[in-house]
Amino acid sequence: MRERPDAPSDHQPPRHRPVRHALATRIHAARHPAPGKGFWAALGPGLITGASDDDPSGIATYSQAGAAFGYALCWVMLFCYPLMCAIQEISARIGRVSGTGIAGNIREHYPRGLLYFIVGLLMMANIINLGADLGAMADAVRLLIGGPTWLYVPGFAIGCVVLEVFSSYARYVHILKWTCAVLFAYVAVVLVVQVPWGVVAYHTLVPSFSLSTEYVTTVVAVLGTTITPYCFFWQSSSEAEDTRTDPKAQSLIAAPRQAPAAMQRIRFDTYLGMGYSNLISLFIIIATAATLHAHGVTDIQTSAQAAEALRPIAGVFTFALFAIGIVGIGLLAVPVLAGSCAYALGEALGWPTGLGRLPQDARAFYATIAVSTLIGSGFNFVGIDPIKALFWSAVLNGVVAVPLMVVMMVMAMAPKVMGAFVLPRPLWAMGWLCTTTMAAAVVIMFVTW
């Protein structure tokens, strides 16, 4: 059994929560290192959230974009970056200021019907995504070493659940942060193939447009994969988790003197994490454009198909790097998807939540992680088409993203939630621009559908 700080009572004031001092000190050191240990050690929720956004399902979407349109969609990643930064920073601020995640704040301040609608759709989309990601990881391992997919799917599911439930919080955060490094496999892929960098730079800086259904649908799919609800819930709840597990951290409403340092850290963590995420997404598009599209392979439906198609074109080494990246990032994304389900449902129903709690102190929270992961893995054994599953996941994410973002924007400007820490005007404007962009993307998705 892992050690964690004692679970705080929901009725205790933040500054008097019982904490096991030795473990809390280690947690604080892991999340807030002393100066001189480097910026890598200082990163946390923003980096993990950004990297998990490039999950195997996302890799499939970016691979399809590169295979179908070459470098023409590189501009989308540059366009997405400030929007991602804005909405994820807003998510983080809500958690850090209030000491409660998004679902907990909706429960406290807004109608329950809205809460259950958002959380219900989020869980459906996440569970479908979990199944698709576990299936993609299993397919990647099968391509690498052979063996039965049916064995790898439950193996990955059980392994992820055990790690998330029984690792200490400090160790778990450490593992997740270093797992992010596996995405460098896609940088390596690009470095071993020939890329016309002048063409890439042009298409990254100069947007190109087409009214063809396939082009518009792919742009919408990239937007929907990049700006997704589970990332909002995970980062907000991760920030709130710090106020429970770190003896020196409190909600900013309770300890406003901590605000300057906390906001600076959130901004740095989020901007770098989202930059890392979008840079890797761009490299995946470039890699598949330089190999698959250049050789006439334009129809890629899954990340495993993209890896397999690379083998005869770019060689075994490139294929292996691509496949290893799918497995590695899946080990990060699956716990984040399941964890965001548990945070959202637990906060919505008023359960004790948090990865910093002992399993016996948050049974329902950890049961949600286990059950959602195992249900997702079960989709791989009931004959559900993974392509159709991902399509419906995208639809559900689109349906929940827009009202959720509207609620987040209203919440982030409400003194009853944020106290004196409502959004500054530039961030407010970028947040609404992101919300409007996603609303337009969802409308386009349904029109083209």
VENBEL-V909771 format. One record per backbone hydrogen bond with DSSP energy under -1.0 kcal/mol. CO is the residue of the C=O (numbers start at 1). NH is the residue of the N-H. E is the energy in kcal/mol with one decimal. If there is no record, write none. Layout:
# VENBEL-V909771
co:nh:e
CO:NH:E
CO:NH:E
This chain:
# VENBEL-V909771
co:nh:e
9:12:-1.5
13:16:-1.9
14:17:-1.2
20:24:-2.8
21:25:-2.3
22:26:-1.7
23:27:-2.7
24:28:-2.7
25:29:-2.3
26:30:-2.1
27:31:-2.2
28:32:-3.1
34:37:-1.5
40:43:-1.1
44:48:-2.4
45:49:-2.6
46:50:-2.5
47:51:-2.7
48:52:-2.3
49:53:-1.1
51:54:-1.6
55:59:-2.7
56:60:-1.8
57:61:-1.7
58:62:-2.7
59:63:-2.5
60:64:-2.2
61:65:-2.1
62:66:-2.3
63:67:-2.8
64:68:-2.7
65:69:-2.1
66:70:-1.5
69:72:-2.0
71:74:-1.8
73:76:-1.2
75:79:-2.4
76:80:-2.4
77:81:-1.3
80:84:-3.1
81:85:-2.6
82:86:-2.1
83:87:-2.3
84:88:-2.5
85:89:-2.3
86:90:-2.2
87:91:-1.9
88:92:-2.5
89:93:-2.7
90:94:-2.2
91:95:-1.7
92:96:-2.7
93:97:-2.9
94:98:-1.9
95:99:-1.9
96:252:-1.6
97:253:-1.9
101:105:-1.9
102:106:-2.4
103:107:-2.5
104:108:-1.7
105:109:-2.2
106:110:-2.5
111:115:-1.6
112:116:-2.8
113:117:-2.0
114:118:-2.3
115:119:-2.7
116:120:-2.3
117:121:-2.0
118:122:-2.4
119:123:-2.4
120:124:-2.0
121:125:-2.6
122:126:-2.8
123:127:-2.5
124:128:-2.0
125:129:-2.4
126:130:-2.8
127:131:-2.2
128:132:-2.3
129:133:-2.8
130:134:-2.7
131:135:-2.2
132:136:-2.2
133:137:-2.5
134:138:-2.3
135:139:-2.4
136:140:-2.3
137:141:-2.2
138:142:-2.4
139:143:-2.2
140:144:-1.7
141:145:-3.1
142:146:-1.8
148:152:-1.3
149:153:-2.2
151:155:-1.3
152:156:-2.8
153:157:-2.3
154:158:-2.9
155:159:-2.3
156:160:-2.6
157:161:-2.1
158:162:-2.7
159:163:-2.2
160:164:-2.3
161:165:-2.5
162:166:-2.6
163:167:-1.4
168:172:-3.0
169:173:-2.6
170:174:-2.0
171:175:-2.6
172:176:-2.6
173:177:-2.5
174:178:-2.0
175:179:-2.1
176:180:-1.2
178:181:-1.2
179:182:-1.9
180:183:-1.6
181:184:-1.9
182:185:-2.1
183:186:-1.8
184:188:-2.3
185:189:-1.9
186:190:-1.6
187:191:-1.9
188:192:-1.1
195:197:-1.5
196:200:-2.1
197:201:-2.6
198:202:-2.0
199:203:-2.4
200:204:-1.7
201:205:-2.0
202:206:-2.6
212:216:-2.6
213:217:-2.7
214:218:-2.1
215:219:-2.3
216:220:-2.4
217:221:-2.4
218:222:-2.5
219:223:-2.4
220:224:-2.9
221:225:-2.0
222:226:-2.0
223:227:-2.7
228:231:-1.2
229:233:-1.9
230:234:-2.4
231:235:-2.2
232:236:-2.1
233:237:-2.5
234:238:-2.4
235:239:-2.1
236:240:-2.1
237:241:-2.1
238:242:-1.2
241:244:-1.3
241:245:-2.1
242:246:-2.3
246:249:-1.5
251:255:-2.1
255:258:-2.0
256:259:-1.8
258:262:-2.3
259:263:-3.1
260:264:-1.9
261:265:-2.3
262:266:-2.5
263:267:-2.4
264:268:-2.4
265:269:-3.0
266:270:-2.8
267:271:-2.7
268:272:-2.3
269:273:-2.4
270:274:-3.0
271:275:-1.9
272:276:-2.6
273:277:-2.2
274:278:-2.7
275:279:-2.4
276:280:-2.2
277:281:-2.2
278:282:-2.4
279:283:-2.2
280:284:-2.1
281:285:-2.1
282:286:-2.6
283:287:-2.8
284:288:-2.3
285:289:-2.3
286:290:-2.7
287:291:-1.0
288:293:-2.2
289:294:-1.1
292:297:-2.9
293:296:-1.7
302:306:-1.7
303:307:-2.2
304:308:-2.6
305:309:-2.6
306:310:-1.2
310:314:-3.4
311:315:-1.2
315:319:-2.2
316:320:-2.8
317:321:-2.3
318:322:-2.3
319:323:-2.4
320:324:-2.8
321:325:-2.2
322:326:-1.4
323:327:-1.9
324:328:-2.9
325:329:-2.5
326:330:-1.6
327:331:-1.6
329:333:-3.0
330:334:-2.6
332:336:-1.4
333:337:-2.9
334:338:-2.6
335:339:-2.9
336:340:-2.5
337:341:-1.6
338:342:-2.1
339:343:-2.8
340:344:-2.4
341:345:-2.8
342:346:-2.6
343:347:-2.5
344:348:-2.1
345:349:-2.0
346:351:-2.6
354:357:-1.5
358:361:-1.6
359:362:-1.1
362:366:-2.3
363:367:-2.5
364:368:-2.1
365:369:-1.5
366:370:-2.2
367:371:-3.2
368:372:-2.5
369:373:-1.8
370:374:-2.4
371:375:-2.8
372:376:-2.2
373:377:-2.2
374:378:-1.7
377:380:-1.5
378:381:-2.1
385:389:-2.4
386:390:-2.2
387:391:-2.0
388:392:-2.5
389:393:-2.2
390:394:-2.4
391:395:-2.2
392:396:-2.7
393:397:-2.7
394:398:-2.3
395:399:-2.5
396:400:-2.4
397:401:-2.4
398:402:-1.2
400:404:-1.8
401:405:-2.8
402:406:-2.3
403:407:-2.4
404:408:-2.7
405:409:-2.4
406:410:-2.3
407:411:-3.1
408:412:-2.8
411:414:-1.6
412:423:-1.3
414:417:-1.6
414:418:-3.0
415:419:-2.1
418:421:-2.6
424:428:-2.5
425:429:-2.7
426:430:-2.1
427:431:-2.5
428:432:-2.1
429:433:-2.0
430:434:-2.4
431:435:-2.1
432:436:-2.7
433:437:-2.4
434:438:-2.3
435:439:-2.3
436:440:-2.5
437:441:-2.3
438:442:-2.4
439:443:-2.2
440:444:-2.5
441:445:-2.4
442:446:-2.2
443:447:-2.4
444:448:-2.9
445:449:-1.7
